[in-house]
Amino acid sequence: MSKSWNRTETWLALIVLGAGLLIMAVLGVWGYMSATATPLHPEAAAVASVTFSSPAPQWAGAVEQGRHIARSSLAEQNLPGISVAVGVGGKIVWAEGFGWASLEKRTPVAPDTRFRIGTASMALTSAAVGLLLEQGRLALDEEIQAYVPAFPRKEWPVTLRQVLGHVAGIRTDGGDEGPLFSRHCERPVDALEHFADRPLLFEPGTAYRHSSYGWIVVSAAVEAAADEPFLAFMRKQVFEPLGMDDTKADAETASAARRATPYFPRFASDPRYGPDPMRPIDLSCYAGASVFLSTPSDLVRFGLAIDSGALLQPATVQGLQASERIRSGDETGYGLGWDLETVMLSGESTRVSGHDGEVLGGIVSSLMMFRERGLVVAVTSNISYAGTPGIALGIARAFADQAAARP
């Protein structure tokens, strides 16, 4: 037998041994995390909650079912805390917090506890775009450089519509990694130097790829068209008119009262293995892509206003919430700042618009609007990779079922 063959066998054995040791190490870490993860809420029925007012009596059955869903989800997923709000028929009928806003201080979640809503901020920013469209200060099919000349021209033209719909080919961060989390920006345009010079991932309009960086560019366009700072425009034109008093920029309220402590899973992007305090991050550079703190009640106020035409004209909303299509003709399932899908409610196919919010790559919030049912549900959590979409949909089904059961 040749020496080269012996060397090959040796290398193969070493590779197999290395792979085996790696698998054993991963299994060991998984076993350790499983064994040492302390349930934050050992008994679902015992999860503490806070509400400031009694729910609307006509929805008592749905609220009780919603509480069961919230408590069970909190215990099963090992989430520190969640907050829930539901709006029906133009008003909030239930708002309640569950679990802990701060594990260290044992501060309970209340309906006015502020949470990071992550990329659900895009839906709020979309409303600002809608206002400027109605005023003729933005045009969807204008090249983005008309509003943000600091964004370099690319191999292909890029329009505002394409950036809004995540079909412009603009890159994004790595979810939990990226240069902007350690930067501070006074204006959205300040962030462009960290990503705008990079080439597009594909020809605009030919594919869909979610881009938080793209919505920083959108925020810069809003600021330019409004001729005032982005955050000031959001406050004066969106939040204040709707009574969204608890919705603020995270960068402006680093020590804000009533703010939930943010956490991140210790292992495998799964809260069941326990939480660690989230590392300090600065979301100011993300602007309308991720910067806002809010409450479920404020998100429901926003959703009710959008659905009722109180903030934007119905035709504007319809345009923002229509699914974009790529060149192949396929729908993206995303509008201009809005997630779009169809779900089953009380046995009927129902359209839902809204937005899930991610922080460091994991979902922390969900806003769901069922316009044909007059129903809006919002759920927030203080740990990434929380199952807020499932919680929100379960609660929506409870309210839809009660409504359907009425004579």
N, C-alpha and C positions, 0 to 999 in steps of 0.2 A: 504493500500500500504506500502511495507517495506521501511525502511530507505535506504537499499542498492540500491533499485530501484531509489529512489529519488536522491541518490548520482550519479548514472549512468546518469540520465537525466541531472543533473547539469553539469557533465563533458562533456556530448555531446553538451550541449548548449554553454559551454565555448569554446569547440573546433570549433564549427560552427562560433561563434562570432569572434574567433581569425582568422579563415580562411577568414572571410568576411572583417575584418579590414586589413589583409594583402593584399587582392585583391584591396581594396580601396586605400591602400597606394601605391601599384604598379601603379594603374591607375592614382593616383594623381601625382606621379613622372613623369609618361609618359606624362600627360597633361601639367605639368609645363615645361618639357623639350621641348615639341612640341611648346608651346606658346612662350618660351624664345629663341628658336634656331633662330639665325639671318642667313638668307641666305648669304653665302659668295659671291655668284655670282647670283644676282637677275635676270639678263637677260643673257641667254646663248649666244646670238649674240654679247653681249658686252664684253665677256671674253677676256682679253688681252692675247697676245701671242708673243713669241720671236722666230725668226729663223735667222740663220747667213748667209744663202744662199738660193737662189730661188730653189724650188723643180725642179726636172727634168721635162722639158716641156711635154714630152710624157705621164707623169702621172698626169697632171694637174687636170683632172676630179676626179681621185681617191683621190688626196690630198684634194680637196675641200670637198669631201664627208667625208674624214677622219677628217678634221677640224670640220665639223658639228658634227660628232660622239663625238669627244673629248670635244667640248664646251658643248654639250647637256648633256653628262655624268657628266661633272664637276658640272654643275648647278643642275641636278637632284639628284645626290648623295651628293651634298654639300661638295665636296672635295676641300681642299686648293689649290692643284696644281697637275698637271700631266705632264709628258714628253713622247714624242712619237718619234720613229725612225722606218723607213722601209728600208729594203734592197731588191733589185731585181737584178737578173743577175750578182751577185758578187759585187755590190757596193751600198752604201747608196744613196737613191734617195729622201728621205725626213726626216728631223729632226726638231722638233718644241716643244717648251715648252708652257704650258698654265697655267694661274692662278698664284698663289703665292708660292714661295719657303719659304718665311717667312711672316706670316700674321702680325706679330708685326712690322716688318720693311718695309712691303709692297715691298719686293724684288721679282721681277718676276722670274718665272721659265724660264730658257734658255736651249738650247740643251746641254750645258756643265755643268748644275747643277747636282751635285752628289746626289744620293738617296741611302738609305739602300735598298738592294735587298733581304735581309732575306734569306730564305731557297733556293732561286734560286741560291745561292752560290754553292749548291751541283752540279749543272751542270758544273760550272767552275772547281770544284775539280775533277769531273769525268774525265775531260780532262787530268789533271795531272796524274790520275791513268792510263789512256790510254797510255800516254807517257812512264810511267814506265813499263807497260806491254810490250810495243814494245821493250824496252831495256832489257827485261828479268829480271828486278829487282823486279817485283811483279808477283805473280801467283794467279789467282782468287780462285782456290780450295785449296789453302794452308790454314791451320788453322791460325786464326788471331794472335795467340801468337807468330808465327814465326816472325812477324814484330812488335808486341806490347806486349812484355812479361809482361808488367805491367797490362794488362787486364787479370784478373784471369780466370782460366779454370772453366767451368761450368759443369752441369750435362751431357750435350751433347757437342760434338765438334761444334765449330763455325768457318765458313770459311770467308775469305775476300769477296767472292761473296755474301754470305748471308747477310753480314753487308751492302754492297753496295746496295742490292736490298730490304732492309727493311724487310727481312724475317728471321732475326736472333733472334728475340724475345727480343732485347735489349730495355729497357725502354726509356722513353723520359720525357721532362719537361711537365708542365701543360699548355703549350701555353703561358699564360701571367704570370705564376708563375714558380719559380724554383730557386735552390740555385746558379746557375751560373751567373745570371744577375748582381749580386752584387760582383762578384769575378773578379780578373784580372789574366790572365795566359800568361806567356811568351812562353810556348810551349803547343801544344795540349795535351800532356801526363799529364800536370799539372792538367787538369780538371777531370781525371779519378777517383781520390779519392772521388769525390762527387756522383758517380753513379755506378762505375764498380763492386763493391762488391755485388750489389743487384742481386737476382736470375733472370733468364730469364723469360719472360712472357709465353713462349710456346717453344716447341721443334723446333729448327731451321728448316726452310723449310716447316713447316706445316701451316703457316698463314702469312698474311701481316699486318704489323703495322708500320707506319711512325715513324722514330726515329732520331731526331736531335742528340741525344747522340751517336747513332751509327756512324754518320758521323764525330763526334769528333774523334772516334776510327779510322775511315778511314784517317783522317788528320794526326793522329799519325803514321799510317802505311806509308803514303806518305813521311813524314819527315824521318822516319827510312830508307826506301828504297832509298830515294834520298841522304841521308847522308848530309843533310843541312836543315836549318830551313824551315818549311813549307811555310811561307809567302815569303821567299826569292826565293824558288823554283817556286812558283806560279808567282812571278813577272818576273823572268828571263826566265822561260820556257814557260809560257802561255801569260802573259799580254804584255810584251815588244815585242816579235816576232809579235804579232797581232796589235800593235799600240794601245793597250788599255790603254792609258796614264791616263785616268780618273778613272781607277779601282784600288782601294786601300783598305787596311784593315781599318775598322772603328776604331779599337783600336789605330791605328797609326796616325789617322788624326782627333782627337777629335775636333779640331778647324779649320778644313780644309776650305779653301776658296771655294766658289761655292757649298757649301753643303746645301741641303734643311733641314729646321727645321722639325724634326719628330713630328707628332701629333697622338692622339688616340681619338676615339669617346667618348664623354661625357657620353653617355647612350646607353645601349642595344646593344653594338657592332655595332652601326649604325651611320655613319658620318652625316646622315641627321639631327641628333639632335645637331650637332655642335661639334667642336674639342676642345680638351685641349692639351697643350704641353705634349708630352710623357715624362714620368718620366725618369730620367737619368738611363741608363743601360750600362753595359760594355759587349760587345759581343766577347771579345778576347778569352774567353774560348771555344766558339763555333767553332772557327777556320773555316775550310772549310764547316761547316754546315750552317753558317749564317753571317760571319764576314764582308763581302765585301760591300763597297760603289761602285756604278757604274753609268753610264748613259745609256739611251737606245741606243745611237750610239755605245758605246763600246759593249753592249750586241749583237747588230746586227753584228758588226765586228766579234765577237766570233762565232755567229751562221753561218755566211757566210763561215768562215774558216772551221768550223766543216763539213758543207755540201759539201764544195768543195775539201776536202782532204788536205787543206793547212797546217793543224796542225797535224792531225792524219791520218793514213792509212784508206782507206774506210772499210777494213775488221774489223779494230779495232772499228770504229764508229758503224758498224753494230752490233758487239757484245755488245757494251755498250748500244745500243738503241733497243735491243731485249727484249721483255717482259719476266720477270721471271715467272716461274710456281711454284706453291706450290705442295705438295705431292699429293693432290687430282687431279692434272692435270689442275686446273683452272689457267688462266693467271692473273697476278696481275695488269696489265696495267702500270707497272713501270719497267724500265730497271735497269741499274747500274748507277743511278744518273739522270735519265731522265723520265719525265712524257710522256706517250704515249697514243694517242687516235686517233679516226677518226672523221672528221667533214665534213660538206658539204660546198664546195666552188664552186661557179658558177654552181650549179646543179650536181656536181660530188663528190663522196666520196673521201676524201683526208686525207692522213696520216699526223699527226702533232706530232712533238717531241719538247720538250722544258722543261720548269719548271716554276711554279708559286713560288713566294717567300712570306713567312710569317714572320712578326715581331710581337712578343707578341700575337701570335695566329690568326692574321688577315692578309689577303693578301695585299701586297704593290707593287708587281711587277709581270710581266708576260713576258716570252720569248717564242715565238712560231716560229717554223721552219717548213716550208712546202717544203721539198727538191724537190719533183717532180714538184713543181711550180717555183722553184728558188726564193722563197719568205721567208723573215724573218721579223718578227714584234716584237718590244719590247715596253712595256709601264711601266712606274714607277709612283708611287704616294708617297706623304709624309704623308699619314695617313693610319693606319691599317684598314682593312676591306674595302678597296677600290675595286671597281669592275673591276680591270685591265684585268682579263681574257676576259670578255665580250667586253671591249673596244678594246683589241688587235684583237679579232676574228672579230669584226665588221669592223675594218680597213683592215684586211686581205681579207675579202670578197669584200670590195670596190676595192682593187687592183686586185683581181682575176676576178671580173666582168669586169673591164676595159680591162684586158688582153684578156678575152674571147670574148669581143665585137670587137676586132680588126680583120680586114679582113685577 
